Amino acid sequence: MEGDGAQGGDGADRRKRGSKRTIRRRRTDEGPSTAAEESELRSRLGWAVVRAIYQGLPDFQWTRLEEMGFGPFLRLDELTPDVALIQALKERWDPECHAFLLPWGHMIPTLEDVVRITGLRVDGQAVTGVTYTSYQEMVERLLGLEVTWERSSLVPRMRLQASLGVADARHQTGEGQAEYMARLSADARAALAEEEGAAADHDLRRFLILVIGKLILGTQGDPVSCRCLPLLEDLTQVGSYTWGAALLAHLFDSLGTSSRETGVAGFFPLLQVWAYCHLPSLGRGVPRRAGAVPLLQRWRFCRDERSLRRQVMLIHDALDTVPFGHVQWTPYVGEDDATQPWAERARPYFGRDIWLHYFNTVIPLHHRLVTDWTVRVWEQLDDWERRGKEVVSEATSDDDYFRAYARRYGAQVYKGTRRPLDPEGRISSLEGILHSTIQQRDDLQAVVDQLRAELDRAQQMVGGASSSREDPGRSVLEGQLASAAARAEDALAQLRKREQELRTALARTTTLEAEMAELRLRPEAAEVARWRQEAEAAVRWQQEAAEATHWRQEAEEAARLRAEAGDLRTQLGEERHRSDLMRSEMRGLERALALVGRSRSLTSRSGIPSGSAGHYLTGSSGRRRSDDGVRERQRGARPGRGRWPLRLPARLRVQGRAVEGLYSLFAPFFCHDGVHDMNGT
């Protein structure tokens, strides 16, 4: 087993779950994160615990697992996750065609990759069947576990581990990895049934649920899925299902999730070793254990201490510049199938279009619905039984393929930082054709070298011209070899000339694309300038609108002030009118006072007593006031004969103390007994 001491166990899993939540929220461009992301991916698998339980199983259980086809897979050593490589590949995944988009074309893990790398079976019955809304009764019956709550198809991982003897999977202080694994295996061995029977069947189903739910069809959560439990009811039929094909279908489904999420939920070591085998020039994996099978045993991760985001960008740049000839399309040529019998059985499924089945992945129905998938997807199951359809390329040449590929995908293929702008895919098309030409040139060069070697060998064997005359057959063979070598050299020269033309065309196209990009940017710059001018004009319009609003408010205020001024002028005119009336009344009062003064002087000269002046003015009798006289005074008429013909204006009766003071001066002359009447009576 590889890795440090924190790769398995309950306590370790609890620590990983905490870090996993943090990683999921963090962006991929935030600093070094190698160990954290490795812990996240490793916690999804629980590889160490599964391997320890497998080592603790009795021999007869090992035999049953070998017959089911799980033996090679369970003997695999844990592979340290290459998180940056997995993330970079995930960003290249196209869910429309279920393939990776790379500069040289589509690439995809196949059933042969699954067989060679993992050792799992891909020939047999599809992994499908009936799904249920609750697996409570089935878990209690087939696993012997008591379920106290229902939740879809999940069962707690810790309950499974405890039932297999690994209740305490935490690392102890100072405990190495080998000691840790030995202790877990001993705990499992002590808890597992040692003889065949119902208890042993329960143990085997529990272990298979853990293997399938955490490794083959692993999910991101801690609980283990029990959807495959109906397929484990008859243990003699478990080995007839294509668990490797289900693994690949689940991996494809996981790759279709958001690219922001680090890692995948499926069996990521398959994707990792697939990239090591097909893209060795990336330098992400280091070969080891030559000849070991399955092939996952032959690789280990080359640790990189740079930040995750930096690694992902470097991988994208490398993918954009990998020469076509450095891609290993057939990495398994020369493999000895005698050491991999599972590959020989699966060969009829290699190189074919075929439906992959993983329960309800073929037709996406809800998990909680009780559905018999063998009835709903009978057409796809029949396709599986007929081993699908053989893949035949429709492209007549590499040039046609690369042109069609460039037209379809254009510049979205390139994810790195050094790729120039190529919206119509002209550069990528020429690069693809150039890579194809280089590959043909290399192949033809190998043929030329081989022909020249054969020709030299033939010339040495005939031993000169004299020997040629003695053996005409050898002379003919020599001539044929020389002619074939000459034709091959001519073809090689033509390919080299074509390669040079393509390089020139590529350089010219790159220059033209750069110039076109600049020309495309010029109208955009002019448009930006126009938008800026319009924005400035809009600002000016806003300012003018604000000023107009201000002036409108000022005009309204001026109108209001003019109205108030008009009201004030009207009030001022009224006050002036009242003042004129007051002046006229005052002038009348002054004339009345003057008359009073003259009357006093006349009285004093005529000898009339001053005390009887009132009686004289108001009448001859002081005992009785005449009603007729009162009415006459109210009407302003002249009183009777002998009365003073003077009437005080009515307006003076309300003019205040000053008028009253003036009025009191002459009141004794027209008031009875010296008492003035303010009401004018």
PyMOL commands that set and color helices and strands:
alter all, ss='L'
color gray80, all
select helices_A, chain A and resi 10-25+34-45+47-56+59-68+71-74+83-91+111-118+136-143+157-163+177-191+198-216+229-232+235-240+243-255+268-278+280-282+295-298+308-321+324-326+337-339+341-349+359-361+373-376+378-385+398-413+426-462+465-470+472-606+610-618+627-634+650-654+657-669+672-674
alter helices_A, ss='H'
color red, helices_A
select strands_A, chain A and resi 93-94+99-102+105-107+130-131+154-155+224-225+285-287+299-301+352-353+371-372+389-390
alter strands_A, ss='S'
color yellow, strands_A
deselect
rebuild
show_as cartoon
